[in-house]
């Protein structure tokens, strides 16, 4: 997968956009016929072992997040003091970032985030975010691409192209300030719980629209929308004043002139004129109410546009997010480990890290036209930890397949050893 950086240069990503089953299937084609059965057993053992390691990470995440999960449906039996609460939050924070890294997500820098907030929204809604509500804000993304789309303006009479940066996946991590802070500033939170931590996962989000992902974003009128409404009000108001309130305004002008000493002619208002004046004021009040309703309806329309966009872009929330991402991380770890082992197995003479990296990336490019930056260091580190490969000087060698099965089987058995 290829993306472009801010200088327009191509930058490859680490994410392997192939399912675990597809990678296993393609690796089978690289193995000799005599090794097929053993290789299937090896894949199964490796899959279960990697899963068990991530299961332990999942339990760690669940246990720590339970204390500040806004969607918790279980009783909180233990009461944590401030120090324990902060320790649990810090451990969850570190574990969650570990999952994001394993799933090949990259952090959106503060510069990129501020740049995105300054850009005009693609769906023509102006949003404002109060960053003072947050104790911590972290955005991660995966799959950055440059896209071009056709848009319309002037009621579809004119079409134009727009090129923008799009993120295939966005994970956000936001911790709100505690209740004491909002009490101090006399602000009543509406859409969130003070002190809680929310996690969300979105898909296909333009960089310029990142602000719509914040839980406290508020719709504001753009200058063009204010101009349209104001112009309509001026034109309509002028017409009402001239056609409906002309006589009433003249009457009021002469009355005020007499009251303030600008005119010596006494003004007498009869019943008919009084009724006309009342009707005129009622018409003017109705016009004001109509214009205010138009303003509110336009704002509601923008809020609906925002809600529609978020509805189709939202993938998961809170605890569901790290379940989702942990599954991604597990698949990524398995694919990186398997590809590294298979390509070393096919080169019994041994390969350097650079040679192995080149072989795997070229294979992905030729087979699927995927131009990714394979994480060779992660792959080799895991293979060495599992003792599935050996290193002699700068060369790496794969352990024979049947021996590799025994090693994984022994490691699996040791996971459940009890004294």
C-alpha positions in Angstrom: 0.0 0.0 0.0 1.3 3.4 -1.0 0.6 6.8 0.4 2.0 10.3 -0.1 3.7 12.4 2.5 3.4 16.2 2.8 6.0 16.7 0.1 4.1 14.6 -2.4 6.7 11.8 -2.2 5.5 8.2 -2.0 5.7 6.6 1.5 5.1 3.0 2.0 3.0 1.7 4.9 3.7 -1.4 7.2 0.1 -2.7 7.0 -0.3 -5.9 5.0 -3.8 -5.6 3.4 -4.2 -9.4 3.0 -6.3 -11.7 5.2 -4.5 -14.2 7.4 -6.1 -17.1 5.4 -4.9 -15.6 2.1 -1.4 -15.4 3.3 -1.4 -19.0 4.6 -2.8 -20.1 1.2 -0.1 -18.3 -0.8 2.6 -19.6 1.5 1.4 -23.2 0.9 2.2 -22.6 -2.8 5.8 -21.8 -1.7 6.2 -25.1 0.2 7.1 -28.4 -1.4 4.5 -31.1 -1.7 6.1 -33.3 0.9 5.9 -30.4 3.5 2.3 -29.5 3.0 0.8 -31.5 5.9 3.6 -30.4 8.3 3.2 -26.8 7.2 -0.5 -26.9 7.9 0.2 -28.1 11.4 2.9 -25.5 11.8 0.5 -22.7 10.8 -2.1 -24.0 13.2 0.4 -24.1 16.1 1.7 -20.6 15.3 -1.8 -19.2 15.0 -2.8 -20.6 18.5 0.4 -19.4 20.1 0.1 -15.9 18.8 -3.6 -15.8 19.8 -2.7 -16.8 23.3 -0.2 -14.1 23.7 -2.7 -11.5 22.5 -5.4 -13.0 24.7 -3.3 -12.0 27.7 -3.0 -8.5 26.4 -6.8 -8.4 25.9 -7.4 -9.3 29.5 -5.0 -6.6 30.7 -6.8 -4.0 28.6 -10.3 -5.1 29.8 -9.3 -5.2 33.5 -7.8 -1.6 33.4 -10.4 0.0 31.1 -13.3 -1.3 33.3 -12.6 1.5 35.9 -13.4 4.3 33.4 -15.5 2.7 30.7 -18.5 5.0 30.1 -20.5 2.0 28.7 -19.8 -0.4 31.6 -22.8 -2.6 32.5 -21.2 -4.4 35.5 -20.9 -3.3 39.1 -17.7 -1.6 40.2 -16.8 -3.6 43.3 -13.4 -2.1 44.0 -13.0 1.6 44.8 -9.7 3.0 43.7 -8.0 5.9 45.2 -6.5 8.6 43.0 -3.1 7.0 42.8 -4.5 3.6 41.9 -6.9 5.1 39.4 -4.0 7.0 37.6 -1.9 3.8 37.6 -4.7 1.8 36.0 -5.2 4.5 33.4 -1.5 4.7 32.6 -1.3 0.9 32.2 -4.3 0.9 29.9 -2.9 3.8 27.9 0.4 2.0 27.4 -1.3 -1.3 26.5 -3.6 0.4 24.0 -0.7 2.1 22.3 1.0 -1.3 22.1 -2.0 -2.7 20.3 -2.1 0.2 17.8 1.6 -0.3 17.0 1.1 -4.1 16.6 -1.9 -3.3 14.2 0.5 -1.0 12.2 -1.3 2.2 13.0 0.7 5.5 13.0 0.1 8.5 15.2 -1.2 11.7 13.6 1.2 14.4 14.8 0.0 17.6 16.5 1.1 19.5 13.4 -1.0 17.3 11.1 -4.0 17.6 13.4 -3.9 21.4 13.5 -3.4 21.5 9.8 -6.5 19.3 9.3 -8.6 21.5 11.6 -7.6 24.6 9.6 -8.7 23.1 6.3 -12.2 23.6 4.9 -14.5 20.6 5.5 -15.3 18.5 2.4 -19.0 18.2 3.4 -19.3 22.0 3.8 -20.0 22.1 7.5 -18.1 24.4 9.9 -17.3 22.8 13.2 -15.7 24.1 16.4 -14.0 22.0 19.1 -13.4 23.1 22.7 -10.0 21.4 23.4 -10.1 22.7 27.0 -12.5 19.8 27.8 -9.8 17.2 27.2 -7.0 15.9 29.5 -5.5 13.9 26.6 -6.2 13.6 22.8 -4.4 11.0 20.6 -5.3 10.2 17.0 -3.9 7.2 15.1 -4.4 6.4 11.4 -3.7 3.6 9.0 -4.0 3.7 5.2 -3.3 7.2 4.1 -4.2 7.8 0.5 -4.5 10.8 -1.9 -8.0 10.8 -3.6 -9.7 12.9 -6.2 -13.5 13.2 -6.3 -16.0 15.1 -8.4 -18.1 17.6 -6.5 -21.0 19.9 -7.5 -21.9 23.5 -6.8 -24.5 26.0 -7.9 -27.3 23.4 -7.6 -25.4 20.9 -9.8 -24.8 23.3 -12.6 -21.0 23.3 -12.2 -18.7 20.3 -11.4 -15.2 20.5 -10.1 -12.5 18.1 -8.9 -11.0 18.1 -5.5 -7.9 16.3 -4.3 -7.6 15.4 -0.7 -5.9 13.2 1.8 -8.0 10.3 3.1 -7.5 8.0 6.0 -8.8 4.4 5.7 -8.8 3.9 9.4 -8.8 6.4 12.3 -8.5 5.4 16.0 -9.1 8.2 18.5 -8.3 8.1 22.2 -9.7 10.9 24.3 -9.6 11.4 28.1 -11.9 14.1 29.5 -11.0 16.3 32.5 -12.6 15.4 35.8 -15.9 16.7 37.2 -14.1 19.2 39.5 -12.7 21.1 36.4 -16.2 21.5 34.8 -17.6 22.5 38.2 -14.9 25.2 38.5 -15.7 26.7 35.1 -19.4 26.3 35.7 -20.0 24.2 32.6 -22.4 21.3 32.4 -21.2 18.5 30.1 -23.9 17.2 27.8 -22.5 14.5 25.5 -19.8 13.0 27.7 -19.0 11.9 31.3 -16.3 13.9 33.1 -13.2 11.8 33.8 -14.1 9.1 31.3 -12.0 7.8 28.5 -13.6 7.2 25.1 -12.1 5.2 22.2 -13.6 5.3 18.7 -12.7 3.7 15.4 -13.7 5.2 12.1 -13.2 4.4 8.4 -12.7 6.5 5.3 -12.2 9.9 6.9 -10.9 12.9 4.9 -8.0 14.6 6.7 -9.9 17.9 6.5 -12.9 16.5 8.4 -11.0 15.2 11.5 -12.8 17.7 13.7 -16.2 15.9 13.1 -14.8 12.9 15.1 -14.5 14.9 18.3 -17.4 14.1 20.8 -17.9 17.8 21.7 -17.8 19.3 18.2 -20.5 21.9 17.6 -21.9 23.1 14.2 -21.3 26.7 13.4 -22.5 28.8 10.4 -20.0 29.5 7.7 -19.7 33.0 6.4 -21.4 32.1 3.1 -24.4 30.7 5.0 -24.6 33.8 7.2 -24.5 35.9 4.0 -27.3 33.9 2.3 -29.6 34.1 5.4 -28.8 37.8 6.0 -29.4 38.7 2.3 -32.7 36.8 2.3 -33.7 38.6 5.5 -32.8 42.1 4.2 -34.7 41.6 0.9 -37.7 40.1 2.6 -37.7 42.6 5.4 -37.5 45.5 3.0 -40.5 44.1 1.0 -42.5 43.7 4.2 -41.7 47.2 5.4 -42.7 48.8 2.2 -45.8 46.8 1.3 -47.3 45.9 4.7 -46.0 48.5 7.1 -45.7 51.7 5.0 -48.7 53.4 6.5 -48.0 52.2 10.0 -44.4 53.5 9.8 -45.5 56.9 8.6 -48.0 57.1 11.5 -45.3 56.1 14.0 -42.9 58.6 12.6 -45.3 61.5 13.0 -46.3 60.3 16.5 -42.7 60.2 17.7 -41.9 63.5 16.0 -44.7 65.1 18.0 -43.6 63.4 21.3 -40.0 64.6 21.0 -40.9 68.1 19.9 -39.8 67.8 16.3 -43.3 68.6 15.1 -46.0 71.0 16.5 -48.9 69.1 14.8 -50.8 67.0 17.2 -51.3 63.4 16.1 -54.6 61.7 16.8 -54.8 57.9 16.4 -58.3 56.5 15.7 -59.4 52.9 16.2 -58.9 52.0 12.5 -55.3 53.2 12.6 -54.6 51.4 15.8 -55.9 48.1 14.4 -53.7 48.7 11.3 -50.7 49.4 13.4 -51.3 46.2 15.5 -51.7 44.1 12.3 -48.5 45.6 10.9 -46.5 44.8 14.0 -47.9 41.2 14.0 -46.9 40.8 10.4 -43.4 42.1 11.2 -43.1 39.7 14.2 -44.2 36.8 12.0 -41.5 37.7 9.5 -38.8 37.7 12.2 -40.0 34.3 13.5 -39.9 32.9 10.0 -36.3 34.1 9.4 -35.2 32.7 12.8 -36.8 29.3 11.9 -35.0 29.3 8.5 -31.7 29.9 10.5 -32.5 27.0 12.9 -33.5 24.7 10.1 -30.3 25.3 8.2 -28.3 24.5 11.3 -30.4 21.3 11.8 -29.6 20.4 8.2 -25.9 20.7 8.8 -26.2 18.7 12.0 -28.0 15.9 10.0 -25.2 16.0 7.4 -22.7 15.5 10.2 -24.7 12.7 11.8 -25.1 10.9 8.4 -21.4 11.1 7.8 -20.5 9.7 11.2 -23.2 7.0 11.0 -21.5 5.4 8.0 -18.0 6.1 9.1 -18.2 4.7 12.7 -16.8 1.2 13.0 -16.6 0.6 16.8 -16.7 2.4 20.2 -14.9 2.1 23.5 -14.2 -1.5 24.6 -15.3 -2.8 21.2 -12.4 -0.8 19.6 -9.6 -2.6 21.4 -11.3 -5.9 20.7 -11.4 -4.9 17.0 -7.8 -3.6 16.9 -6.4 -6.5 18.9 -7.8 -8.9 16.3 -6.0 -6.7 13.6 -2.8 -6.8 15.7 -2.9 -10.5 16.1 -3.3 -11.0 12.3 -0.5 -8.6 11.5 1.9 -10.4 13.9 1.0 -13.8 12.5 1.4 -12.6 8.9 4.8 -11.0 9.6 6.1 -14.1 11.5 4.8 -16.6 8.9 6.2 -14.7 5.9 9.6 -14.3 7.5 9.8 -18.0 8.4 8.6 -19.3 5.0 11.1 -17.2 2.9 14.0 -18.2 5.1 12.8 -21.9 4.8 13.0 -21.5 1.1 16.6 -20.2 1.3 18.5 -22.8 3.3 21.8 -21.0 2.4 20.6 -18.2 4.7 19.7 -14.5 4.1 20.6 -11.2 5.6 17.9 -9.0 7.0 18.1 -6.7 4.0 17.9 -9.7 1.6 14.9 -11.2 3.4 13.1 -7.9 3.4 13.7 -7.4 -0.3 12.5 -11.0 -1.1 9.2 -10.5 0.8 8.5 -7.0 -0.5 9.2 -8.1 -4.1 6.9 -11.1 -3.7 4.1 -8.9 -2.4 4.6 -6.5 -5.2 4.6 -9.2 -8.0 1.7 -11.2 -6.5 -0.6 -8.4 -5.5 0.9 -5.1 -6.6 1.3 -4.1 -3.0 4.2 -1.7 -2.3 4.5 -1.9 1.4 7.3 -1.5 3.9 7.6 -4.9 5.4 8.5 -4.8 9.1 11.5 -7.0 8.8 12.9 -6.2 12.3 9.7 -7.1 14.0 9.4 -10.3 12.0 13.0 -11.4 12.8 12.6 -10.4 16.5 9.6 -12.6 16.9 11.1 -15.5 15.0 14.2 -15.3 17.2 12.1 -15.1 20.4 10.2 -18.2 19.3 13.5 -19.9 18.4 12.2 -20.7 14.9 15.3 -19.3 13.3 19.0 -19.0 14.0 21.4 -16.2 13.4 25.1 -16.8 12.4 27.0 -13.6 11.9 24.7 -11.5 9.7 22.8 -14.5 8.2 19.5 -15.9 9.3 18.5 -19.6 8.9 15.1 -21.2 9.4 14.8 -24.2 11.7 13.7 -27.3 9.8 9.9 -27.5 9.5 9.3 -30.6 11.7 11.7 -29.2 14.3 9.8 -25.9 14.2 6.6 -27.7 15.0 8.1 -29.4 18.0 9.4 -26.0 19.3 6.0 -24.4 19.0 4.3 -27.5 20.6 6.7 -27.3 23.6 6.2 -23.6 24.0 2.4 -24.2 23.9 2.7 -26.9 26.6 4.8 -24.6 28.8 2.1 -22.0 28.8 -0.1 -24.2 31.0 2.5 -25.7 33.3 1.4 -25.8 36.9 3.4 -26.7 40.0 
